[in-house]
């Protein structure tokens, strides 16, 4: 990663889970990093303390913030997002504001910059994967994309890819698309940021949720029996993959950051409970009615051949490291969750009262 030495880098959403890990990698490689984050779903303390870090609290869609984004960056990583499918279903307008408007305004700002070598856009594998609980093949970068979307989040991430291709072709903006699979690892804090009107503010992706519940001896909920599958990629690998996209990705092109391995949610629950020693067995709960993305995993072949990128951290090792980190950070995680407990309880009570 010495190619980043003494470069200037902008990371939108840099205080978030993936962003903070990427920032740590970039600073370790000698870059000067400017982070823009409105802390909607992140905590300022997630970022490393470094003289090479400049932090701006605010949205990249805010004109007052954009006014300070000048033609001085060698690389830009656009990671800010309205976190998660369920939050976007609850509030599609906020999803539009934080997922689509941020992308369009940033691209408009950058389209005439001359110093910029690469802009890496964080896409979502869930937006392009086939919606099925049946037989499935690895999703490749050129797989057919359906209009059948599960959530505004998936729609927004796909629209972001469309804008990325448009600006790369129309304005020669050197945009590379990186399609994430399911990222996990140290740094994903349950309840980070502000309340967003739904329990998904706290209960985020499946791995941090399972680890927390398992460490507190709760039954892990297997939605629909846990038959769904995902492609889990350790966050440090994702950070390396993003860096590879910036250094070796072709402008206008797209790359999966994937392991190519399919892991069921039931197998995940068993592995988490084994690592924590949770004596409470998992329990089956109804599936999420909006979620038709039952089985999916990405093909890593293109990124391996063209970027020289492949996943290095085995799933068993990454899961163990994530459990160890969560144990150490439980007081901080509990404090973040506690900020939202009253709102979450009221929401769940209202939902219970409304149930037939």
C-alpha positions in Angstrom: 0.0 0.0 0.0 3.0 2.3 -0.2 1.3 3.9 -3.3 -0.8 5.9 -0.9 2.2 7.5 0.8 1.8 11.3 1.0 -1.4 11.2 -1.0 -4.5 13.2 -0.1 -7.6 11.1 0.3 -11.3 12.0 0.9 -13.5 9.4 2.6 -17.2 10.2 2.9 -18.8 8.1 5.7 -15.3 7.6 7.0 -16.3 7.3 10.7 -18.6 4.3 9.9 -17.8 0.7 10.3 -16.1 0.1 6.9 -14.9 3.7 6.6 -13.0 3.7 9.9 -11.2 0.5 9.0 -10.3 1.9 5.6 -9.1 5.2 7.2 -6.8 3.2 9.5 -5.3 1.3 6.6 -4.8 4.5 4.6 -3.1 6.4 7.4 -1.0 3.4 8.1 0.1 3.6 4.5 1.1 7.2 4.9 -1.9 9.0 3.4 -3.4 12.3 4.6 -7.1 11.6 5.0 -10.1 14.0 5.2 -13.2 12.3 6.6 -16.6 13.7 6.1 -19.3 12.1 8.2 -22.6 13.4 9.7 -22.4 10.7 12.4 -26.0 9.6 11.6 -24.9 5.9 12.1 -21.4 6.3 13.4 -19.3 7.5 16.4 -16.5 10.0 16.3 -14.4 7.8 18.6 -14.3 5.0 16.0 -11.6 7.0 14.1 -7.9 6.8 15.0 -6.1 9.7 16.5 -3.6 11.0 14.0 -2.1 14.2 12.8 -2.8 12.8 9.3 -6.6 12.9 9.9 -8.9 15.9 9.2 -12.5 15.4 10.3 -15.6 17.3 9.1 -18.9 16.6 10.8 -21.6 17.0 8.2 -23.3 15.5 5.1 -21.4 15.6 1.8 -24.8 16.7 0.4 -24.6 19.9 2.4 -23.4 22.8 0.2 -21.5 24.3 3.2 -19.5 21.0 3.4 -19.1 20.7 -0.4 -17.6 24.2 -0.6 -14.6 22.9 1.3 -14.1 19.9 -1.1 -11.6 21.3 -3.5 -9.4 19.9 -6.3 -6.7 18.6 -3.9 -7.5 14.9 -3.6 -5.6 12.1 -5.2 -8.3 9.5 -4.2 -11.9 9.7 -3.0 -13.8 6.8 -1.4 -17.5 7.4 -1.3 -18.8 5.2 1.5 -21.5 7.3 3.1 -24.9 5.7 3.1 -28.3 5.5 4.9 -27.5 2.3 6.7 -29.5 -0.8 5.9 -32.5 -2.2 4.2 -34.9 -2.0 7.1 -34.2 1.6 7.9 -34.7 2.5 4.3 -38.1 0.8 4.3 -39.1 2.7 7.4 -38.0 6.1 5.9 -37.5 6.1 2.1 -37.1 9.9 2.0 -34.1 9.8 4.3 -32.7 7.0 2.3 -33.0 9.1 -0.8 -31.3 12.1 1.0 -28.4 10.1 2.4 -27.9 7.5 -0.4 -28.8 9.2 -3.7 -28.5 12.9 -3.2 -25.1 12.5 -1.6 -23.8 10.6 -4.6 -25.2 13.0 -7.2 -24.0 16.2 -5.4 -20.5 14.7 -4.8 -20.2 13.7 -8.5 -21.3 17.1 -9.7 -18.7 18.7 -7.4 -15.9 16.4 -8.6 -16.6 16.1 -12.3 -14.1 18.8 -13.4 -11.4 18.0 -10.8 -8.0 17.4 -12.5 -5.9 15.9 -9.7 -8.2 13.0 -9.0 -6.8 9.6 -9.9 -9.7 7.4 -8.8 -13.1 7.8 -7.1 -14.3 4.5 -5.5 -18.1 4.0 -5.1 -19.4 1.5 -2.6 -22.0 -0.6 -4.3 -24.1 -3.4 -2.7 -24.2 -7.0 -3.8 -27.7 -7.3 -2.6 -28.9 -4.9 -5.2 -27.8 -7.0 -8.1 -28.1 -10.6 -6.8 -30.9 -12.9 -7.9 -33.9 -12.9 -5.5 -34.2 -16.6 -4.7 -34.3 -19.2 -1.9 -33.7 -21.9 -4.5 -30.6 -23.0 -6.3 -28.1 -20.2 -6.7 -24.9 -19.5 -8.5 -22.2 -16.9 -7.7 -23.2 -13.5 -8.8 -20.8 -12.1 -11.3 -20.2 -8.5 -12.2 -22.1 -8.9 -15.5 -25.0 -10.8 -14.1 -28.4 -9.6 -15.2 -29.9 -6.9 -12.9 -33.6 -7.1 -12.1 -36.0 -4.3 -11.4 -37.4 -6.4 -8.5 -35.9 -4.7 -5.5 -36.4 -5.6 -1.8 -35.9 -2.1 -0.4 -35.2 1.6 -1.1 -31.7 0.9 0.0 -31.1 -1.5 -2.8 -32.7 0.9 -5.3 -30.4 3.7 -4.1 -27.3 1.7 -4.3 -28.2 0.6 -7.8 -29.0 4.2 -8.8 -25.6 5.1 -7.5 -24.0 2.7 -9.8 -26.0 4.1 -12.8 -24.7 7.6 -11.9 -21.2 6.2 -11.6 -21.3 4.8 -15.1 -22.8 8.0 -16.4 -20.2 10.4 -14.9 -17.4 8.1 -16.0 -18.6 8.1 -19.6 -20.0 11.7 -19.8 -17.3 13.5 -17.8 -14.5 11.0 -17.7 -14.6 11.1 -13.9 -12.4 8.1 -12.9 -15.0 6.2 -11.0 -14.6 2.6 -10.0 -17.5 0.6 -8.5 -16.8 -1.8 -5.6 -19.7 -4.2 -4.9 -19.7 -5.2 -1.2 -21.0 -8.5 0.0 -21.8 -8.9 3.7 -19.1 -7.2 5.6 -18.3 -8.1 9.3 -15.6 -7.6 11.8 -14.3 -5.3 14.6 -15.7 -1.7 14.5 -19.4 -2.4 13.8 -21.1 -0.9 16.8 -24.8 -1.7 17.6 -26.7 1.5 18.2 -23.9 3.8 16.8 -25.2 7.3 15.8 -28.7 8.7 16.1 -32.1 7.1 16.5 -33.7 6.6 13.0 -37.2 5.6 14.0 -36.8 1.8 13.9 -35.1 -0.9 16.0 -32.8 -1.4 13.0 -31.0 1.6 14.4 -29.7 -0.8 17.0 -30.0 -4.3 15.5 -28.0 -3.9 12.4 -26.3 -6.7 10.4 -26.7 -10.3 11.4 -23.2 -11.0 12.7 -22.9 -8.1 15.3 -26.5 -8.8 16.4 -25.8 -12.6 16.8 -22.6 -12.0 18.7 -24.1 -9.5 21.1 -27.1 -11.7 21.8 -25.0 -14.8 22.2 -22.6 -13.1 24.6 -25.7 -12.2 26.7 -27.0 -15.8 26.6 -30.0 -14.9 24.4 -31.5 -17.2 21.8 -30.3 -16.3 18.3 -33.3 -15.7 16.0 -33.3 -17.8 12.9 -35.6 -16.0 10.5 -37.4 -18.5 8.3 -35.3 -21.3 9.9 -31.9 -19.8 9.0 -31.9 -21.2 5.5 -30.8 -17.9 3.9 -27.1 -17.7 2.9 -24.7 -14.8 2.6 -21.1 -14.2 1.5 -19.3 -12.9 4.6 -16.1 -10.9 4.1 -13.9 -9.6 6.9 -13.7 -5.8 7.1 -9.9 -5.7 6.8 -10.2 -7.6 3.5 -12.9 -5.1 2.3 -10.5 -2.2 3.2 -7.8 -3.9 1.1 -10.2 -4.5 -1.7 -11.3 -0.8 -1.8 -7.6 0.2 -1.9 -7.1 -2.2 -4.8 -10.0 -0.7 -6.7 -8.4 2.8 -6.2 -5.0 1.7 -7.3 -5.7 -0.8 -10.1 -9.4 -0.5 -11.0 -10.4 0.6 -14.5 -12.5 3.8 -14.5 -16.2 2.9 -15.3 -15.7 -0.7 -14.3 -17.1 -2.7 -11.4 -15.6 -5.4 -9.1 -17.0 -7.7 -6.5 -15.3 -7.7 -3.2 -16.4 -11.2 -2.3 -15.1 -14.5 -0.8 -17.1 -16.7 -3.1 -18.2 -18.8 -0.1 -21.9 -19.3 0.8 -22.6 -19.6 4.6 -26.1 -20.2 5.9 -27.5 -18.2 8.8 -28.1 -21.4 10.7 -24.5 -22.4 10.4 -23.5 -18.9 11.4 -25.6 -19.1 14.6 -24.0 -22.4 15.5 -20.5 -21.0 15.0 -21.2 -17.9 17.0 -22.7 -19.9 19.9 -19.7 -22.2 19.9 -17.3 -19.3 20.2 -19.2 -17.6 23.0 -20.3 -20.7 24.9 -23.9 -19.6 24.7 -26.0 -22.3 26.4 -29.3 -21.0 24.9 -30.3 -22.8 21.7 -31.2 -20.8 18.6 -34.9 -20.4 17.8 -36.8 -20.2 14.6 -38.9 -17.0 13.9 -40.9 -15.9 10.9 -39.0 -14.7 7.9 -38.9 -11.0 7.1 -41.8 -10.4 4.7 -39.8 -7.9 2.5 -36.7 -10.0 2.1 -36.7 -12.2 -1.0 -32.9 -12.4 -1.2 -32.7 -15.8 0.3 -29.4 -17.2 -1.0 -26.6 -15.2 -2.5 -22.8 -15.0 -2.8 -20.5 -13.2 -5.1 -17.9 -14.4 -7.6 -14.3 -13.2 -6.7 -12.8 -14.2 -10.0 -12.7 -10.8 -11.8 -11.2 -8.9 -8.8 -8.6 -11.7 -8.4 -7.6 -11.5 -12.0 -7.7 -7.8 -12.6 -7.0 -6.3 -9.2 -4.9 -9.0 -7.6 -7.4 -8.9 -4.8 -8.6 -11.9 -2.9 -9.9 -12.5 0.7 -7.2 -13.4 3.1 -8.9 -13.8 6.5 -10.7 -17.2 6.8 -14.3 -16.9 8.1 -13.5 -18.9 11.3 -10.6 -16.6 12.2 -12.5 -13.4 11.3 -15.5 -14.5 13.4 -13.3 -15.3 16.4 -11.6 -11.9 16.1 -15.0 -10.2 16.0 -16.2 -12.0 19.0 -13.1 -11.1 21.0 -13.4 -7.4 19.9 -17.1 -7.3 20.9 -16.3 -8.7 24.4 -13.7 -5.9 24.9 -16.1 -3.2 23.6 -19.3 -4.3 25.4 -19.4 -1.2 27.7 -19.2 1.1 24.7 -21.7 -0.9 22.7 -24.1 -1.0 25.7 -23.8 2.8 26.0 -24.7 3.3 22.4 -27.6 0.9 22.6 -28.9 2.6 25.9 -29.3 5.9 24.1 -32.1 4.3 22.0 -33.7 1.8 24.5 -36.7 4.0 25.4 -37.5 4.8 21.7 -37.0 1.2 20.7 -39.2 -0.1 23.5 -42.0 2.4 22.6 -41.7 1.3 18.9 -42.0 -2.3 19.8 -44.9 -1.7 22.1 -46.7 0.2 19.4 -46.0 -2.6 17.0 -47.3 -5.1 19.5 -50.5 -3.1 20.1 -51.1 -2.9 16.4 -50.7 -6.6 15.8 -54.0 -8.5 15.1 
